[in-house]
Amino acid sequence: MKNTIQIRNAQLADYPGVSTLLDQLHELHVQARPDIYKPLHPRLGEKEYTDWLGKDDRYLYVAEHVEAGKIVGFSSAQLSIIQDHSLFADRRMLYLHELVVDSSHQGHGTGKRLMQTMLDLGRELQADHLELTVSTFNSHAQAFYEQMGLRVRSSRMEFPL
């Protein structure tokens, strides 16, 4: 079987596949930090997904395995325009909320293609930066983002009491 992956805009019919991927991602967080994350199934409700699809400043993409008709990757981002703020310089920032590839499809370039789609989108929207948050326990994701050219801008620290 061929392994053709198509990156395209997400649609309402993609919800089951997107939901499964976000469940996988959330479970990784629950396993690593049960003190912070609650088990949720599904992690994303259909109404919330529909709301995301309807927002003008939210961009959702799927990676579809064409021959199998299966969603194997998902990414979403939101454009934020910071203007006339007393503390921050004016800028357009594309914030990457999620990027997830099915565990059985990792290591074959799907994540890179989704990330490149987001970088291209940022340029198209004339954003100054693409930003995201990645947990320190997710060293695989950190290495991936660094390989894609991202660099650490700040760190969030904690002290359990």
RANOR-V228126 format. One line per field, one symbol per residue. ss: DSSP state (2 for helix, 1 for strand, 0 for the rest). A space follows every 10 residues. Layout:
BEGIN
ss = ???
END
This chain:
BEGIN
ss = 0000111110 0222222222 2222222222 2200000000 0000022222 2222000111 1111100001 1111111111 1100000000 1111111111 1022200002 2222222222 2222000011 1100000022 2222222000 0000000000 0
END
